[in-house]
Amino acid sequence: MNPTMMQRFWALIETVRTNMPLALDDGSLRQWLIRQVTVQGTFDTREAAILSDYIDARLPLIRDMAQEH
């Protein structure tokens, strides 16, 4: 994953974190995030597939950021 993709992803997380369904299990939350990146046009389908592993590795951080808000 290149730095531009990472920046776009974290910018999206900042945008959606207030609406993030934190009660979901990790797999469901990952799928919700993948849907968000494709629906909002931040990433195309190929890029969204690349994000899956990246999201899995960072779900605790993503949850923490969403809970802070």
PQR file with spaces between the fields and no chain letter, atoms N, CA, C, O and H, PARSE charges and radii, in Angstrom:
ATOM       1  N    MET     1       0.852   -1.168    0.000 -0.4000 1.5000
ATOM       2  CA   MET     1       0.000    0.000    0.000 -0.0000 2.0000
ATOM       3  C    MET     1       0.899    1.232    0.000  0.5500 1.7000
ATOM       4  O    MET     1       1.839    1.326    0.789 -0.5500 1.4000
ATOM       5  N    ASN     2       0.606    2.154   -0.875 -0.4000 1.5000
ATOM       6  CA   ASN     2       1.467    3.326   -0.982 -0.0000 2.0000
ATOM       7  C    ASN     2       1.023    4.434   -0.011  0.5500 1.7000
ATOM       8  O    ASN     2      -0.092    4.386    0.508 -0.5500 1.4000
ATOM       9  H    ASN     2      -0.158    2.077   -1.516  0.4000 1.0000
ATOM      10  N    PRO     3       1.877    5.416    0.232 -0.5600 1.5000
ATOM      11  CA   PRO     3       1.562    6.483    1.193  0.2800 2.0000
ATOM      12  C    PRO     3       0.300    7.276    0.838  0.5500 1.7000
ATOM      13  O    PRO     3      -0.430    7.704    1.732 -0.5500 1.4000
ATOM      14  N    THR     4       0.043    7.472   -0.440 -0.4000 1.5000
ATOM      15  CA   THR     4      -1.152    8.217   -0.842 -0.0000 2.0000
ATOM      16  C    THR     4      -2.417    7.463   -0.441  0.5500 1.7000
ATOM      17  O    THR     4      -3.377    8.063    0.043 -0.5500 1.4000
ATOM      18  H    THR     4       0.636    7.124   -1.166  0.4000 1.0000
ATOM      19  N    MET     5      -2.414    6.150   -0.644 -0.4000 1.5000
ATOM      20  CA   MET     5      -3.566    5.344   -0.236 -0.0000 2.0000
ATOM      21  C    MET     5      -3.768    5.410    1.276  0.5500 1.7000
ATOM      22  O    MET     5      -4.897    5.510    1.755 -0.5500 1.4000
ATOM      23  H    MET     5      -1.634    5.663   -1.037  0.4000 1.0000
ATOM      24  N    MET     6      -2.665    5.352    2.024 -0.4000 1.5000
ATOM      25  CA   MET     6      -2.773    5.418    3.482 -0.0000 2.0000
ATOM      26  C    MET     6      -3.354    6.762    3.918  0.5500 1.7000
ATOM      27  O    MET     6      -4.210    6.812    4.801 -0.5500 1.4000
ATOM      28  H    MET     6      -1.747    5.270    1.635  0.4000 1.0000
ATOM      29  N    GLN     7      -2.896    7.839    3.308 -0.4000 1.5000
ATOM      30  CA   GLN     7      -3.421    9.160    3.664 -0.0000 2.0000
ATOM      31  C    GLN     7      -4.913    9.248    3.361  0.5500 1.7000
ATOM      32  O    GLN     7      -5.684    9.765    4.169 -0.5500 1.4000
ATOM      33  H    GLN     7      -2.200    7.799    2.590  0.4000 1.0000
ATOM      34  N    ARG     8      -5.317    8.746    2.204 -0.4000 1.5000
ATOM      35  CA   ARG     8      -6.738    8.783    1.847 -0.0000 2.0000
ATOM      36  C    ARG     8      -7.564    7.934    2.809  0.5500 1.7000
ATOM      37  O    ARG     8      -8.669    8.319    3.192 -0.5500 1.4000
ATOM      38  H    ARG     8      -4.690    8.326    1.547  0.4000 1.0000
ATOM      39  N    PHE     9      -7.027    6.780    3.195 -0.4000 1.5000
ATOM      40  CA   PHE     9      -7.747    5.912    4.120 -0.0000 2.0000
ATOM      41  C    PHE     9      -7.944    6.589    5.474  0.5500 1.7000
ATOM      42  O    PHE     9      -9.055    6.603    6.005 -0.5500 1.4000
ATOM      43  H    PHE     9      -6.129    6.468    2.884  0.4000 1.0000
ATOM      44  N    TRP    10      -6.876    7.149    6.034 -0.4000 1.5000
ATOM      45  CA   TRP    10      -6.996    7.766    7.358 -0.0000 2.0000
ATOM      46  C    TRP    10      -7.848    9.031    7.323  0.5500 1.7000
ATOM      47  O    TRP    10      -8.506    9.360    8.311 -0.5500 1.4000
ATOM      48  H    TRP    10      -5.974    7.137    5.603  0.4000 1.0000
ATOM      49  N    ALA    11      -7.845    9.734    6.215 -0.4000 1.5000
ATOM      50  CA   ALA    11      -8.747   10.881    6.070 -0.0000 2.0000
ATOM      51  C    ALA    11     -10.199   10.398    6.077  0.5500 1.7000
ATOM      52  O    ALA    11     -11.063   11.038    6.675 -0.5500 1.4000
ATOM      53  H    ALA    11      -7.311    9.467    5.413  0.4000 1.0000
ATOM      54  N    LEU    12     -10.463    9.287    5.424 -0.4000 1.5000
ATOM      55  CA   LEU    12     -11.806    8.718    5.437 -0.0000 2.0000
ATOM      56  C    LEU    12     -12.204    8.291    6.852  0.5500 1.7000
ATOM      57  O    LEU    12     -13.336    8.522    7.275 -0.5500 1.4000
ATOM      58  H    LEU    12      -9.761    8.767    4.938  0.4000 1.0000
ATOM      59  N    ILE    13     -11.281    7.672    7.577 -0.4000 1.5000
ATOM      60  CA   ILE    13     -11.570    7.251    8.953 -0.0000 2.0000
ATOM      61  C    ILE    13     -11.966    8.454    9.795  0.5500 1.7000
ATOM      62  O    ILE    13     -12.908    8.370   10.584 -0.5500 1.4000
ATOM      63  H    ILE    13     -10.361    7.484    7.233  0.4000 1.0000
ATOM      64  N    GLU    14     -11.270    9.560    9.644 -0.4000 1.5000
ATOM      65  CA   GLU    14     -11.632   10.780   10.375 -0.0000 2.0000
ATOM      66  C    GLU    14     -13.055   11.222   10.039  0.5500 1.7000
ATOM      67  O    GLU    14     -13.773   11.722   10.905 -0.5500 1.4000
ATOM      68  H    GLU    14     -10.505    9.629    9.003  0.4000 1.0000
ATOM      69  N    THR    15     -13.455   11.038    8.797 -0.4000 1.5000
ATOM      70  CA   THR    15     -14.786   11.450    8.355 -0.0000 2.0000
ATOM      71  C    THR    15     -15.879   10.544    8.888  0.5500 1.7000
ATOM      72  O    THR    15     -16.930   11.027    9.308 -0.5500 1.4000
ATOM      73  H    THR    15     -12.871   10.631    8.094  0.4000 1.0000
ATOM      74  N    VAL    16     -15.649    9.228    8.877 -0.4000 1.5000
ATOM      75  CA   VAL    16     -16.721    8.277    9.227 -0.0000 2.0000
ATOM      76  C    VAL    16     -16.698    7.820   10.682  0.5500 1.7000
ATOM      77  O    VAL    16     -17.610    7.115   11.113 -0.5500 1.4000
ATOM      78  H    VAL    16     -14.795    8.835    8.535  0.4000 1.0000
ATOM      79  N    ARG    17     -15.704    8.194   11.430 -0.4000 1.5000
ATOM      80  CA   ARG    17     -15.573    7.630   12.775 -0.0000 2.0000
ATOM      81  C    ARG    17     -16.743    7.955   13.702  0.5500 1.7000
ATOM      82  O    ARG    17     -17.022    7.188   14.624 -0.5500 1.4000
ATOM      83  H    ARG    17     -14.962    8.767   11.080  0.4000 1.0000
ATOM      84  N    THR    18     -17.421    9.054   13.482 -0.4000 1.5000
ATOM      85  CA   THR    18     -18.558    9.384   14.346 -0.0000 2.0000
ATOM      86  C    THR    18     -19.760    8.488   14.075  0.5500 1.7000
ATOM      87  O    THR    18     -20.631    8.340   14.931 -0.5500 1.4000
ATOM      88  H    THR    18     -17.195    9.677   12.733  0.4000 1.0000
ATOM      89  N    ASN    19     -19.810    7.892   12.894 -0.4000 1.5000
ATOM      90  CA   ASN    19     -20.928    7.014   12.536 -0.0000 2.0000
ATOM      91  C    ASN    19     -20.542    5.543   12.520  0.5500 1.7000
ATOM      92  O    ASN    19     -21.329    4.703   12.084 -0.5500 1.4000
ATOM      93  H    ASN    19     -19.102    8.011   12.198  0.4000 1.0000
ATOM      94  N    MET    20     -19.362    5.225   12.980 -0.4000 1.5000
ATOM      95  CA   MET    20     -18.857    3.864   12.912 -0.0000 2.0000
ATOM      96  C    MET    20     -19.609    2.957   13.890  0.5500 1.7000
ATOM      97  O    MET    20     -19.707    3.271   15.077 -0.5500 1.4000
ATOM      98  H    MET    20     -18.722    5.907   13.334  0.4000 1.0000
ATOM      99  N    PRO    21     -20.137    1.837   13.398 -0.5600 1.5000
ATOM     100  CA   PRO    21     -20.873    0.905   14.272  0.2800 2.0000
ATOM     101  C    PRO    21     -19.913    0.027   15.073  0.5500 1.7000
ATOM     102  O    PRO    21     -19.582   -1.081   14.650 -0.5500 1.4000
ATOM     103  N    LEU    22     -19.472    0.512   16.212 -0.4000 1.5000
ATOM     104  CA   LEU    22     -18.443   -0.163   16.994 -0.0000 2.0000
ATOM     105  C    LEU    22     -18.904   -1.463   17.624  0.5500 1.7000
ATOM     106  O    LEU    22     -18.071   -2.249   18.078 -0.5500 1.4000
ATOM     107  H    LEU    22     -19.741    1.411   16.556  0.4000 1.0000
ATOM     108  N    ALA    23     -20.205   -1.715   17.667 -0.4000 1.5000
ATOM     109  CA   ALA    23     -20.715   -2.955   18.241 -0.0000 2.0000
ATOM     110  C    ALA    23     -20.489   -4.146   17.312  0.5500 1.7000
ATOM     111  O    ALA    23     -20.644   -5.292   17.735 -0.5500 1.4000
ATOM     112  H    ALA    23     -20.881   -1.077   17.298  0.4000 1.0000
ATOM     113  N    LEU    24     -20.129   -3.897   16.073 -0.4000 1.5000
ATOM     114  CA   LEU    24     -19.883   -4.979   15.125 -0.0000 2.0000
ATOM     115  C    LEU    24     -18.634   -5.764   15.507  0.5500 1.7000
ATOM     116  O    LEU    24     -17.704   -5.219   16.102 -0.5500 1.4000
ATOM     117  H    LEU    24     -20.003   -2.966   15.730  0.4000 1.0000
ATOM     118  N    ASP    25     -18.620   -7.070   15.156 -0.4000 1.5000
ATOM     119  CA   ASP    25     -17.391   -7.845   15.345 -0.0000 2.0000
ATOM     120  C    ASP    25     -16.360   -7.359   14.327  0.5500 1.7000
ATOM     121  O    ASP    25     -16.689   -6.589   13.425 -0.5500 1.4000
ATOM     122  H    ASP    25     -19.376   -7.513   14.673  0.4000 1.0000
ATOM     123  N    ASP    26     -15.131   -7.804   14.470 -0.4000 1.5000
ATOM     124  CA   ASP    26     -14.049   -7.298   13.625 -0.0000 2.0000
ATOM     125  C    ASP    26     -14.303   -7.522   12.134  0.5500 1.7000
ATOM     126  O    ASP    26     -14.088   -6.613   11.333 -0.5500 1.4000
ATOM     127  H    ASP    26     -14.863   -8.429   15.203  0.4000 1.0000
ATOM     128  N    GLY    27     -14.752   -8.702   11.755 -0.4000 1.5000
ATOM     129  CA   GLY    27     -15.003   -8.989   10.345 -0.0000 2.0000
ATOM     130  C    GLY    27     -16.087   -8.105    9.763  0.5500 1.7000
ATOM     131  O    GLY    27     -15.963   -7.606    8.644 -0.5500 1.4000
ATOM     132  H    GLY    27     -14.927   -9.441   12.406  0.4000 1.0000
ATOM     133  N    SER    28     -17.149   -7.913   10.528 -0.4000 1.5000
ATOM     134  CA   SER    28     -18.243   -7.063   10.058 -0.0000 2.0000
ATOM     135  C    SER    28     -17.828   -5.601    9.979  0.5500 1.7000
ATOM     136  O    SER    28     -18.217   -4.889    9.054 -0.5500 1.4000
ATOM     137  H    SER    28     -17.249   -8.318   11.437  0.4000 1.0000
ATOM     138  N    LEU    29     -17.041   -5.156   10.947 -0.4000 1.5000
ATOM     139  CA   LEU    29     -16.551   -3.776   10.911 -0.0000 2.0000
ATOM     140  C    LEU    29     -15.627   -3.572    9.716  0.5500 1.7000
ATOM     141  O    LEU    29     -15.692   -2.538    9.050 -0.5500 1.4000
ATOM     142  H    LEU    29     -16.725   -5.735   11.699  0.4000 1.0000
ATOM     143  N    ARG    30     -14.759   -4.559    9.437 -0.4000 1.5000
ATOM     144  CA   ARG    30     -13.898   -4.464    8.264 -0.0000 2.0000
ATOM     145  C    ARG    30     -14.734   -4.339    6.996  0.5500 1.7000
ATOM     146  O    ARG    30     -14.432   -3.507    6.140 -0.5500 1.4000
ATOM     147  H    ARG    30     -14.705   -5.399    9.978  0.4000 1.0000
ATOM     148  N    GLN    31     -15.780   -5.155    6.861 -0.4000 1.5000
ATOM     149  CA   GLN    31     -16.649   -5.084    5.683 -0.0000 2.0000
ATOM     150  C    GLN    31     -17.358   -3.736    5.600  0.5500 1.7000
ATOM     151  O    GLN    31     -17.512   -3.183    4.511 -0.5500 1.4000
ATOM     152  H    GLN    31     -16.025   -5.831    7.556  0.4000 1.0000
ATOM     153  N    TRP    32     -17.791   -3.203    6.743 -0.4000 1.5000
ATOM     154  CA   TRP    32     -18.442   -1.896    6.768 -0.0000 2.0000
ATOM     155  C    TRP    32     -17.472   -0.827    6.270  0.5500 1.7000
ATOM     156  O    TRP    32     -17.849    0.042    5.483 -0.5500 1.4000
ATOM     157  H    TRP    32     -17.667   -3.653    7.627  0.4000 1.0000
ATOM     158  N    LEU    33     -16.225   -0.894    6.728 -0.4000 1.5000
ATOM     159  CA   LEU    33     -15.219    0.081    6.294 -0.0000 2.0000
ATOM     160  C    LEU    33     -14.925   -0.055    4.801  0.5500 1.7000
ATOM     161  O    LEU    33     -14.780    0.953    4.109 -0.5500 1.4000
ATOM     162  H    LEU    33     -15.919   -1.600    7.367  0.4000 1.0000
ATOM     163  N    ILE    34     -14.837   -1.276    4.302 -0.4000 1.5000
ATOM     164  CA   ILE    34     -14.606   -1.489    2.870 -0.0000 2.0000
ATOM     165  C    ILE    34     -15.755   -0.884    2.067  0.5500 1.7000
ATOM     166  O    ILE    34     -15.528   -0.243    1.041 -0.5500 1.4000
ATOM     167  H    ILE    34     -14.954   -2.095    4.864  0.4000 1.0000
ATOM     168  N    ARG    35     -16.986   -1.086    2.533 -0.4000 1.5000
ATOM     169  CA   ARG    35     -18.144   -0.481    1.854 -0.0000 2.0000
ATOM     170  C    ARG    35     -18.043    1.037    1.849  0.5500 1.7000
ATOM     171  O    ARG    35     -18.343    1.679    0.843 -0.5500 1.4000
ATOM     172  H    ARG    35     -17.171   -1.606    3.366  0.4000 1.0000
ATOM     173  N    GLN    36     -17.624    1.609    2.964 -0.4000 1.5000
ATOM     174  CA   GLN    36     -17.504    3.066    3.059 -0.0000 2.0000
ATOM     175  C    GLN    36     -16.491    3.608    2.055  0.5500 1.7000
ATOM     176  O    GLN    36     -16.740    4.621    1.402 -0.5500 1.4000
ATOM     177  H    GLN    36     -17.381    1.088    3.782  0.4000 1.0000
ATOM     178  N    VAL    37     -15.354    2.934    1.933 -0.4000 1.5000
ATOM     179  CA   VAL    37     -14.332    3.452    1.023 -0.0000 2.0000
ATOM     180  C    VAL    37     -14.760    3.345   -0.435  0.5500 1.7000
ATOM     181  O    VAL    37     -14.347    4.155   -1.264 -0.5500 1.4000
ATOM     182  H    VAL    37     -15.152    2.111    2.463  0.4000 1.0000
ATOM     183  N    THR    38     -15.590    2.344   -0.755 -0.4000 1.5000
ATOM     184  CA   THR    38     -16.040    2.225   -2.143 -0.0000 2.0000
ATOM     185  C    THR    38     -17.239    3.126   -2.413  0.5500 1.7000
ATOM     186  O    THR    38     -17.312    3.754   -3.469 -0.5500 1.4000
ATOM     187  H    THR    38     -15.926    1.685   -0.081  0.4000 1.0000
ATOM     188  N    VAL    39     -18.178    3.200   -1.475 -0.4000 1.5000
ATOM     189  CA   VAL    39     -19.370    4.029   -1.660 -0.0000 2.0000
ATOM     190  C    VAL    39     -18.995    5.502   -1.770  0.5500 1.7000
ATOM     191  O    VAL    39     -19.548    6.226   -2.598 -0.5500 1.4000
ATOM     192  H    VAL    39     -18.119    2.690   -0.616  0.4000 1.0000
ATOM     193  N    GLN    40     -18.074    5.937   -0.955 -0.4000 1.5000
ATOM     194  CA   GLN    40     -17.684    7.340   -0.975 -0.0000 2.0000
ATOM     195  C    GLN    40     -16.725    7.667   -2.116  0.5500 1.7000
ATOM     196  O    GLN    40     -16.341    8.822   -2.301 -0.5500 1.4000
ATOM     197  H    GLN    40     -17.624    5.349   -0.283  0.4000 1.0000
ATOM     198  N    GLY    41     -16.342    6.654   -2.874 -0.4000 1.5000
ATOM     199  CA   GLY    41     -15.481    6.896   -4.025 -0.0000 2.0000
ATOM     200  C    GLY    41     -14.043    7.204   -3.676  0.5500 1.7000
ATOM     201  O    GLY    41     -13.280    7.663   -4.526 -0.5500 1.4000
ATOM     202  H    GLY    41     -16.654    5.715   -2.724  0.4000 1.0000
ATOM     203  N    THR    42     -13.666    6.957   -2.437 -0.4000 1.5000
ATOM     204  CA   THR    42     -12.296    7.216   -2.014 -0.0000 2.0000
ATOM     205  C    THR    42     -11.333    6.239   -2.680  0.5500 1.7000
ATOM     206  O    THR    42     -10.206    6.597   -3.021 -0.5500 1.4000
ATOM     207  H    THR    42     -14.286    6.584   -1.747  0.4000 1.0000
ATOM     208  N    PHE    43     -11.790    5.003   -2.861 -0.4000 1.5000
ATOM     209  CA   PHE    43     -10.982    3.950   -3.464 -0.0000 2.0000
ATOM     210  C    PHE    43     -11.821    3.199   -4.486  0.5500 1.7000
ATOM     211  O    PHE    43     -13.041    3.100   -4.352 -0.5500 1.4000
ATOM     212  H    PHE    43     -12.706    4.712   -2.584  0.4000 1.0000
ATOM     213  N    ASP    44     -11.156    2.670   -5.510 -0.4000 1.5000
ATOM     214  CA   ASP    44     -11.874    1.792   -6.426 -0.0000 2.0000
ATOM     215  C    ASP    44     -11.898    0.383   -5.827  0.5500 1.7000
ATOM     216  O    ASP    44     -11.310    0.154   -4.770 -0.5500 1.4000
ATOM     217  H    ASP    44     -10.165    2.751   -5.619  0.4000 1.0000
ATOM     218  N    THR    45     -12.558   -0.543   -6.476 -0.4000 1.5000
ATOM     219  CA   THR    45     -12.740   -1.892   -5.935 -0.0000 2.0000
ATOM     220  C    THR    45     -11.409   -2.603   -5.720  0.5500 1.7000
ATOM     221  O    THR    45     -11.234   -3.291   -4.714 -0.5500 1.4000
ATOM     222  H    THR    45     -13.036   -0.357   -7.335  0.4000 1.0000
ATOM     223  N    ARG    46     -10.485   -2.449   -6.635 -0.4000 1.5000
ATOM     224  CA   ARG    46      -9.172   -3.096   -6.514 -0.0000 2.0000
ATOM     225  C    ARG    46      -8.420   -2.554   -5.296  0.5500 1.7000
ATOM     226  O    ARG    46      -7.841   -3.319   -4.526 -0.5500 1.4000
ATOM     227  H    ARG    46     -10.628   -1.890   -7.452  0.4000 1.0000
ATOM     228  N    GLU    47      -8.435   -1.249   -5.133 -0.4000 1.5000
ATOM     229  CA   GLU    47      -7.747   -0.638   -3.991 -0.0000 2.0000
ATOM     230  C    GLU    47      -8.417   -1.041   -2.679  0.5500 1.7000
ATOM     231  O    GLU    47      -7.738   -1.257   -1.675 -0.5500 1.4000
ATOM     232  H    GLU    47      -8.906   -0.627   -5.759  0.4000 1.0000
ATOM     233  N    ALA    48      -9.732   -1.141   -2.684 -0.4000 1.5000
ATOM     234  CA   ALA    48     -10.455   -1.543   -1.476 -0.0000 2.0000
ATOM     235  C    ALA    48     -10.060   -2.952   -1.050  0.5500 1.7000
ATOM     236  O    ALA    48      -9.958   -3.232    0.145 -0.5500 1.4000
ATOM     237  H    ALA    48     -10.284   -0.966   -3.499  0.4000 1.0000
ATOM     238  N    ALA    49      -9.838   -3.834   -2.010 -0.4000 1.5000
ATOM     239  CA   ALA    49      -9.406   -5.195   -1.687 -0.0000 2.0000
ATOM     240  C    ALA    49      -8.021   -5.181   -1.029  0.5500 1.7000
ATOM     241  O    ALA    49      -7.761   -5.968   -0.118 -0.5500 1.4000
ATOM     242  H    ALA    49      -9.920   -3.607   -2.980  0.4000 1.0000
ATOM     243  N    ILE    50      -7.157   -4.313   -1.475 -0.4000 1.5000
ATOM     244  CA   ILE    50      -5.819   -4.183   -0.882 -0.0000 2.0000
ATOM     245  C    ILE    50      -5.935   -3.713    0.570  0.5500 1.7000
ATOM     246  O    ILE    50      -5.133   -4.103    1.420 -0.5500 1.4000
ATOM     247  H    ILE    50      -7.369   -3.674   -2.214  0.4000 1.0000
ATOM     248  N    LEU    51      -6.916   -2.892    0.842 -0.4000 1.5000
ATOM     249  CA   LEU    51      -7.101   -2.336    2.188 -0.0000 2.0000
ATOM     250  C    LEU    51      -7.501   -3.373    3.229  0.5500 1.7000
ATOM     251  O    LEU    51      -7.263   -3.169    4.419 -0.5500 1.4000
ATOM     252  H    LEU    51      -7.567   -2.576    0.152  0.4000 1.0000
ATOM     253  N    SER    52      -8.090   -4.459    2.815 -0.4000 1.5000
ATOM     254  CA   SER    52      -8.633   -5.441    3.751 -0.0000 2.0000
ATOM     255  C    SER    52      -7.609   -5.868    4.805  0.5500 1.7000
ATOM     256  O    SER    52      -7.899   -5.804    6.000 -0.5500 1.4000
ATOM     257  H    SER    52      -8.283   -4.625    1.848  0.4000 1.0000
ATOM     258  N    ASP    53      -6.420   -6.301    4.385 -0.4000 1.5000
ATOM     259  CA   ASP    53      -5.385   -6.713    5.339 -0.0000 2.0000
ATOM     260  C    ASP    53      -4.899   -5.540    6.182  0.5500 1.7000
ATOM     261  O    ASP    53      -4.630   -5.694    7.374 -0.5500 1.4000
ATOM     262  H    ASP    53      -6.185   -6.353    3.415  0.4000 1.0000
ATOM     263  N    TYR    54      -4.787   -4.383    5.568 -0.4000 1.5000
ATOM     264  CA   TYR    54      -4.353   -3.188    6.284 -0.0000 2.0000
ATOM     265  C    TYR    54      -5.352   -2.858    7.401  0.5500 1.7000
ATOM     266  O    TYR    54      -4.962   -2.543    8.525 -0.5500 1.4000
ATOM     267  H    TYR    54      -5.005   -4.258    4.600  0.4000 1.0000
ATOM     268  N    ILE    55      -6.632   -2.936    7.073 -0.4000 1.5000
ATOM     269  CA   ILE    55      -7.679   -2.660    8.067 -0.0000 2.0000
ATOM     270  C    ILE    55      -7.622   -3.682    9.186  0.5500 1.7000
ATOM     271  O    ILE    55      -7.683   -3.316   10.359 -0.5500 1.4000
ATOM     272  H    ILE    55      -6.948   -3.193    6.160  0.4000 1.0000
ATOM     273  N    ASP    56      -7.504   -4.963    8.842 -0.4000 1.5000
ATOM     274  CA   ASP    56      -7.436   -6.012    9.868 -0.0000 2.0000
ATOM     275  C    ASP    56      -6.327   -5.742   10.877  0.5500 1.7000
ATOM     276  O    ASP    56      -6.517   -5.916   12.081 -0.5500 1.4000
ATOM     277  H    ASP    56      -7.454   -5.260    7.889  0.4000 1.0000
ATOM     278  N    ALA    57      -5.188   -5.324   10.390 -0.4000 1.5000
ATOM     279  CA   ALA    57      -4.040   -5.086   11.268 -0.0000 2.0000
ATOM     280  C    ALA    57      -4.218   -3.853   12.149  0.5500 1.7000
ATOM     281  O    ALA    57      -3.528   -3.699   13.157 -0.5500 1.4000
ATOM     282  H    ALA    57      -5.033   -5.183    9.412  0.4000 1.0000
ATOM     283  N    ARG    58      -5.146   -2.974   11.765 -0.4000 1.5000
ATOM     284  CA   ARG    58      -5.297   -1.715   12.495 -0.0000 2.0000
ATOM     285  C    ARG    58      -6.671   -1.524   13.143  0.5500 1.7000
ATOM     286  O    ARG    58      -7.000   -0.423   13.586 -0.5500 1.4000
ATOM     287  H    ARG    58      -5.706   -3.099   10.947  0.4000 1.0000
ATOM     288  N    LEU    59      -7.462   -2.580   13.198 -0.4000 1.5000
ATOM     289  CA   LEU    59      -8.798   -2.442   13.789 -0.0000 2.0000
ATOM     290  C    LEU    59      -8.778   -1.940   15.232  0.5500 1.7000
ATOM     291  O    LEU    59      -9.608   -1.101   15.582 -0.5500 1.4000
ATOM     292  H    LEU    59      -7.194   -3.474   12.838  0.4000 1.0000
ATOM     293  N    PRO    60      -7.871   -2.414   16.078 -0.5600 1.5000
ATOM     294  CA   PRO    60      -7.858   -1.853   17.440  0.2800 2.0000
ATOM     295  C    PRO    60      -7.641   -0.336   17.441  0.5500 1.7000
ATOM     296  O    PRO    60      -8.309    0.384   18.183 -0.5500 1.4000
ATOM     297  N    LEU    61      -6.718    0.145   16.621 -0.4000 1.5000
ATOM     298  CA   LEU    61      -6.467    1.585   16.528 -0.0000 2.0000
ATOM     299  C    LEU    61      -7.692    2.315   15.978  0.5500 1.7000
ATOM     300  O    LEU    61      -8.058    3.379   16.478 -0.5500 1.4000
ATOM     301  H    LEU    61      -6.176   -0.440   16.018  0.4000 1.0000
ATOM     302  N    ILE    62      -8.318    1.751   14.961 -0.4000 1.5000
ATOM     303  CA   ILE    62      -9.503    2.370   14.365 -0.0000 2.0000
ATOM     304  C    ILE    62     -10.624    2.457   15.394  0.5500 1.7000
ATOM     305  O    ILE    62     -11.291    3.486   15.503 -0.5500 1.4000
ATOM     306  H    ILE    62      -8.020    0.886   14.555  0.4000 1.0000
ATOM     307  N    ARG    63     -10.831    1.382   16.146 -0.4000 1.5000
ATOM     308  CA   ARG    63     -11.868    1.392   17.203 -0.0000 2.0000
ATOM     309  C    ARG    63     -11.550    2.442   18.261  0.5500 1.7000
ATOM     310  O    ARG    63     -12.434    3.183   18.691 -0.5500 1.4000
ATOM     311  H    ARG    63     -10.289    0.546   16.057  0.4000 1.0000
ATOM     312  N    ASP    64     -10.280    2.506   18.684 -0.4000 1.5000
ATOM     313  CA   ASP    64      -9.879    3.499   19.685 -0.0000 2.0000
ATOM     314  C    ASP    64     -10.156    4.920   19.196  0.5500 1.7000
ATOM     315  O    ASP    64     -10.663    5.753   19.947 -0.5500 1.4000
ATOM     316  H    ASP    64      -9.561    1.904   18.335  0.4000 1.0000
ATOM     317  N    MET    65      -9.825    5.187   17.950 -0.4000 1.5000
ATOM     318  CA   MET    65     -10.050    6.529   17.400 -0.0000 2.0000
ATOM     319  C    MET    65     -11.542    6.859   17.372  0.5500 1.7000
ATOM     320  O    MET    65     -11.938    7.983   17.683 -0.5500 1.4000
ATOM     321  H    MET    65      -9.414    4.510   17.340  0.4000 1.0000
ATOM     322  N    ALA    66     -12.361    5.889   17.003 -0.4000 1.5000
ATOM     323  CA   ALA    66     -13.799    6.126   16.932 -0.0000 2.0000
ATOM     324  C    ALA    66     -14.395    6.332   18.321  0.5500 1.7000
ATOM     325  O    ALA    66     -15.307    7.141   18.495 -0.5500 1.4000
ATOM     326  H    ALA    66     -12.040    4.977   16.751  0.4000 1.0000
ATOM     327  N    GLN    67     -13.880    5.599   19.311 -0.4000 1.5000
ATOM     328  CA   GLN    67     -14.394    5.737   20.676 -0.0000 2.0000
ATOM     329  C    GLN    67     -13.985    7.049   21.317  0.5500 1.7000
ATOM     330  O    GLN    67     -14.683    7.545   22.202 -0.5500 1.4000
ATOM     331  H    GLN    67     -13.139    4.943   19.170  0.4000 1.0000
ATOM     332  N    GLU    68     -12.867    7.621   20.888 -0.4000 1.5000
ATOM     333  CA   GLU    68     -12.417    8.903   21.434 -0.0000 2.0000
ATOM     334  C    GLU    68     -13.382   10.024   21.105  0.5500 1.7000
ATOM     335  O    GLU    68     -13.504   10.992   21.855 -0.5500 1.4000
ATOM     336  H    GLU    68     -12.300    7.218   20.169  0.4000 1.0000
ATOM     337  N    HIS    69     -14.062    9.889   19.985 -0.4000 1.5000
ATOM     338  CA   HIS    69     -14.921   10.962   19.530 -0.0000 2.0000
ATOM     339  C    HIS    69     -16.181   11.057   20.320  0.5500 1.7000
ATOM     340  O    HIS    69     -17.014   11.923   20.051 -0.5500 1.4000
ATOM     341  H    HIS    69     -13.963    9.102   19.376  0.4000 1.0000
